[in-house]
Amino acid sequence: MSRNTLYLVIGVLVAAVIVFAIYTYQQQTRPGLEIRVDEQGLSVEGNG
């Protein structure tokens, strides 16, 4: 395996870890209150 290929593989792995970390952070910092209006009326749900 050449050096350039090794750098490419390492870069892809680092990018995947960064994307996963950002996704996880966004999931944890979601607002805990959801307000929905549909055919059944007003619905308020909270997870906190």
C-alpha positions as CSV (number, residue, x, y, z in Angstrom):
1,M,0.0,0.0,0.0
2,S,1.4,3.3,-1.0
3,R,1.7,6.3,1.3
4,N,-1.0,8.3,-0.6
5,T,-3.5,5.4,-0.2
6,L,-2.7,5.2,3.5
7,Y,-3.3,9.0,3.9
8,L,-6.5,8.7,2.0
9,V,-7.8,5.9,4.2
10,I,-6.8,7.8,7.4
11,G,-8.5,10.9,6.1
12,V,-11.7,9.1,5.3
13,L,-11.7,7.5,8.8
14,V,-11.1,10.8,10.5
15,A,-14.0,12.4,8.4
16,A,-16.3,9.6,9.4
17,V,-15.5,10.0,13.1
18,I,-16.1,13.8,12.9
19,V,-19.5,13.3,11.1
20,F,-20.6,10.8,13.7
21,A,-19.5,13.1,16.5
22,I,-21.5,16.0,15.1
23,Y,-24.6,13.8,14.5
24,T,-24.4,12.5,18.1
25,Y,-24.0,16.0,19.5
26,Q,-27.0,17.3,17.6
27,Q,-29.1,14.4,18.8
28,Q,-28.3,15.0,22.4
29,T,-28.9,18.8,22.3
30,R,-32.4,18.6,20.7
31,P,-35.0,20.6,22.4
32,G,-37.0,18.6,24.8
33,L,-40.4,20.0,23.8
34,E,-42.4,19.1,20.6
35,I,-45.5,21.0,19.6
36,R,-47.6,19.5,16.8
37,V,-50.9,20.6,15.2
38,D,-52.7,18.0,13.1
39,E,-56.2,16.7,12.4
40,Q,-56.6,15.6,16.0
41,G,-55.8,19.1,17.4
42,L,-52.8,20.4,19.4
43,S,-50.3,18.0,20.8
44,V,-47.5,18.9,23.2
45,E,-44.9,16.3,24.0
46,G,-41.9,16.7,26.2
47,N,-39.1,14.3,27.2
48,G,-37.9,16.2,30.3
